[in-house]
Amino acid sequence: MKVLMRRVLVSALVLVAAAACSAGGGAGTNAAPSSPSISVSFDINKCKSAKPGPIELPSSGPALTDDTGCAVENPELVQKVYHELEAGDFDALMKYGGPDRWLWNYEKQPELLAQPDVRARVMKSMTVHPHCDGGCTYPGFTVTGWDSELARYDAQLLGVDPAAVPDPTAQIPVYTSTFPDCACDWLGVMAPSNSRD
């Protein structure tokens, strides 16, 4: 019964946000207007940084609410990384990479982030909802799979056909961007792959 009540609450919040956007409200956000029946279940006490709110998409910049409606842990860092990707400032991006430079280099971050089209794709993947559980990964469906209507909707926004990618946790169809549980730095990006090693 509690799960059903939470799903109804989230569906209602999505509908209210969609109505506000279509009425000219909701400045700076764009809820999923073509998919008003999106429902997500969540534990109301789960959010670390804030209480759950409407599932929203930004009009520009990164999504700052996760796939459960919780605010991401360190929105300022997420926004800074996004803007440095946009600016193509590799030196600034390196500063957000945390203390593990050997891992940063091992995962070929310099080579990936030096490419403008890679940075653009990473930015695009950051405009849909991350999954935040032990850190945040954009887009969330690369961690959760097609567990919700929201995951499938986000995939479509990125040009991914869920029917063509049966398991996006094994066959990663887009560039991902990851922040650790501490939300204190940025773990960088991962290129699309056919399977996870």
C-alpha positions as a Python dict, from the first residue, in 0.01 Angstrom:
ca = {
    (1, 'M'): (0, 0, 0),
    (2, 'K'): (284, 241, 85),
    (3, 'V'): (454, 178, -251),
    (4, 'L'): (125, 240, -433),
    (5, 'M'): (75, 568, -243),
    (6, 'R'): (429, 679, -330),
    (7, 'R'): (375, 599, -700),
    (8, 'V'): (53, 800, -697),
    (9, 'L'): (233, 1089, -527),
    (10, 'V'): (519, 1092, -780),
    (11, 'S'): (274, 1063, -1072),
    (12, 'A'): (80, 1357, -932),
    (13, 'L'): (398, 1562, -890),
    (14, 'V'): (500, 1488, -1248),
    (15, 'L'): (156, 1592, -1373),
    (16, 'V'): (167, 1914, -1169),
    (17, 'A'): (516, 1995, -1300),
    (18, 'A'): (409, 1921, -1658),
    (19, 'A'): (102, 2141, -1618),
    (20, 'A'): (312, 2422, -1471),
    (21, 'C'): (555, 2405, -1763),
    (22, 'S'): (281, 2404, -2023),
    (23, 'A'): (117, 2700, -1847),
    (24, 'G'): (441, 2898, -1856),
    (25, 'G'): (547, 2817, -1499),
    (26, 'G'): (838, 2603, -1391),
    (27, 'A'): (1098, 2847, -1515),
    (28, 'G'): (1418, 2671, -1607),
    (29, 'T'): (1274, 2320, -1603),
    (30, 'N'): (1100, 2098, -1849),
    (31, 'A'): (915, 1803, -1699),
    (32, 'A'): (837, 1505, -1917),
    (33, 'P'): (538, 1661, -2098),
    (34, 'S'): (481, 1387, -2353),
    (35, 'S'): (488, 1118, -2086),
    (36, 'P'): (263, 1233, -1798),
    (37, 'S'): (204, 879, -1674),
    (38, 'I'): (567, 825, -1569),
    (39, 'S'): (573, 679, -1221),
    (40, 'V'): (870, 608, -999),
    (41, 'S'): (861, 444, -659),
    (42, 'F'): (1098, 564, -389),
    (43, 'D'): (1154, 562, -16),
    (44, 'I'): (1052, 905, 113),
    (45, 'N'): (1338, 894, 369),
    (46, 'K'): (1602, 797, 110),
    (47, 'C'): (1708, 1140, -11),
    (48, 'K'): (2032, 1257, 149),
    (49, 'S'): (2027, 1616, 31),
    (50, 'A'): (1656, 1698, 10),
    (51, 'K'): (1308, 1553, 15),
    (52, 'P'): (1182, 1401, -308),
    (53, 'G'): (1031, 1644, -551),
    (54, 'P'): (894, 1632, -904),
    (55, 'I'): (1091, 1439, -1163),
    (56, 'E'): (1213, 1719, -1387),
    (57, 'L'): (1435, 1769, -1687),
    (58, 'P'): (1639, 2086, -1718),
    (59, 'S'): (1578, 2328, -2002),
    (60, 'S'): (1955, 2356, -2026),
    (61, 'G'): (2243, 2216, -1827),
    (62, 'P'): (2261, 1892, -1631),
    (63, 'A'): (1971, 1718, -1457),
    (64, 'L'): (1997, 1786, -1086),
    (65, 'T'): (1730, 1540, -971),
    (66, 'D'): (1790, 1168, -992),
    (67, 'D'): (1562, 892, -1117),
    (68, 'T'): (1373, 890, -786),
    (69, 'G'): (1314, 1264, -756),
    (70, 'C'): (1596, 1324, -506),
    (71, 'A'): (1835, 1612, -558),
    (72, 'V'): (2185, 1505, -659),
    (73, 'E'): (2427, 1520, -368),
    (74, 'N'): (2654, 1801, -494),
    (75, 'P'): (2470, 1997, -765),
    (76, 'E'): (2736, 2270, -774),
    (77, 'L'): (3005, 2019, -873),
    (78, 'V'): (2780, 1861, -1136),
    (79, 'Q'): (2712, 2204, -1286),
    (80, 'K'): (3081, 2298, -1280),
    (81, 'V'): (3182, 1977, -1459),
    (82, 'Y'): (2907, 2030, -1717),
    (83, 'H'): (3018, 2388, -1785),
    (84, 'E'): (3386, 2290, -1811),
    (85, 'L'): (3286, 2020, -2061),
    (86, 'E'): (3100, 2289, -2253),
    (87, 'A'): (3398, 2525, -2239),
    (88, 'G'): (3638, 2246, -2336),
    (89, 'D'): (3865, 2339, -2046),
    (90, 'F'): (4061, 2018, -2002),
    (91, 'D'): (4284, 2160, -1724),
    (92, 'A'): (3977, 2250, -1518),
    (93, 'L'): (3825, 1906, -1579),
    (94, 'M'): (4147, 1743, -1455),
    (95, 'K'): (4110, 1937, -1128),
    (96, 'Y'): (3769, 1776, -1069),
    (97, 'G'): (3911, 1430, -1135),
    (98, 'G'): (4009, 1363, -774),
    (99, 'P'): (4336, 1232, -636),
    (100, 'D'): (4361, 908, -839),
    (101, 'R'): (4552, 1039, -1143),
    (102, 'W'): (4678, 692, -1237),
    (103, 'L'): (4318, 570, -1264),
    (104, 'W'): (4219, 886, -1457),
    (105, 'N'): (4498, 813, -1707),
    (106, 'Y'): (4437, 436, -1711),
    (107, 'E'): (4075, 495, -1810),
    (108, 'K'): (4194, 719, -2096),
    (109, 'Q'): (4020, 1029, -1968),
    (110, 'P'): (4269, 1268, -2133),
    (111, 'E'): (4216, 1108, -2475),
    (112, 'L'): (3837, 1098, -2440),
    (113, 'L'): (3791, 1449, -2302),
    (114, 'A'): (4021, 1605, -2563),
    (115, 'Q'): (3759, 1523, -2829),
    (116, 'P'): (3486, 1790, -2874),
    (117, 'D'): (3225, 1539, -2994),
    (118, 'V'): (3288, 1318, -2689),
    (119, 'R'): (3246, 1615, -2456),
    (120, 'A'): (2922, 1704, -2636),
    (121, 'R'): (2790, 1349, -2597),
    (122, 'V'): (2882, 1342, -2228),
    (123, 'M'): (2701, 1672, -2180),
    (124, 'K'): (2394, 1533, -2357),
    (125, 'S'): (2392, 1224, -2133),
    (126, 'M'): (2404, 1454, -1829),
    (127, 'T'): (2076, 1620, -1931),
    (128, 'V'): (1875, 1313, -1828),
    (129, 'H'): (1829, 1163, -1483),
    (130, 'P'): (2122, 999, -1310),
    (131, 'H'): (2092, 700, -1079),
    (132, 'C'): (2234, 792, -738),
    (133, 'D'): (2304, 499, -509),
    (134, 'G'): (2662, 482, -391),
    (135, 'G'): (2741, 773, -624),
    (136, 'C'): (2562, 918, -926),
    (137, 'T'): (2587, 787, -1281),
    (138, 'Y'): (2446, 974, -1580),
    (139, 'P'): (2233, 842, -1744),
    (140, 'G'): (2071, 630, -1475),
    (141, 'F'): (1945, 361, -1711),
    (142, 'T'): (2305, 243, -1765),
    (143, 'V'): (2293, 129, -1400),
    (144, 'T'): (1929, 29, -1354),
    (145, 'G'): (1836, -98, -1698),
    (146, 'W'): (1482, -48, -1823),
    (147, 'D'): (1332, -63, -1474),
    (148, 'S'): (1088, 224, -1524),
    (149, 'E'): (903, 433, -1777),
    (150, 'L'): (1135, 718, -1682),
    (151, 'A'): (1443, 514, -1783),
    (152, 'R'): (1290, 440, -2123),
    (153, 'Y'): (1183, 803, -2165),
    (154, 'D'): (1534, 928, -2081),
    (155, 'A'): (1679, 680, -2331),
    (156, 'Q'): (1454, 814, -2605),
    (157, 'L'): (1568, 1170, -2527),
    (158, 'L'): (1923, 1050, -2594),
    (159, 'G'): (1825, 875, -2916),
    (160, 'V'): (1847, 524, -2770),
    (161, 'D'): (1577, 274, -2866),
    (162, 'P'): (1517, 49, -2563),
    (163, 'A'): (1395, -228, -2795),
    (164, 'A'): (1733, -228, -2974),
    (165, 'V'): (1935, -241, -2649),
    (166, 'P'): (1782, -514, -2429),
    (167, 'D'): (2023, -457, -2137),
    (168, 'P'): (2183, -111, -2120),
    (169, 'T'): (2381, -218, -1812),
    (170, 'A'): (2574, -469, -2023),
    (171, 'Q'): (2566, -300, -2363),
    (172, 'I'): (2626, 65, -2270),
    (173, 'P'): (2477, 266, -2559),
    (174, 'V'): (2595, 618, -2460),
    (175, 'Y'): (2880, 798, -2287),
    (176, 'T'): (2838, 794, -1910),
    (177, 'S'): (2953, 1039, -1645),
    (178, 'T'): (3005, 930, -1285),
    (179, 'F'): (3038, 1102, -948),
    (180, 'P'): (3144, 900, -639),
    (181, 'D'): (2938, 854, -323),
    (182, 'C'): (3127, 1137, -149),
    (183, 'A'): (3016, 1376, -429),
    (184, 'C'): (3353, 1542, -374),
    (185, 'D'): (3503, 1491, -720),
    (186, 'W'): (3427, 1346, -1063),
    (187, 'L'): (3522, 998, -1179),
    (188, 'G'): (3507, 1100, -1544),
    (189, 'V'): (3346, 931, -1841),
    (190, 'M'): (3309, 586, -1989),
    (191, 'A'): (3273, 530, -2361),
    (192, 'P'): (2986, 323, -2500),
    (193, 'S'): (3063, -46, -2510),
    (194, 'N'): (2917, -374, -2628),
    (195, 'S'): (2962, -531, -2286),
    (196, 'R'): (3105, -450, -1947),
    (197, 'D'): (3425, -629, -1854),
}
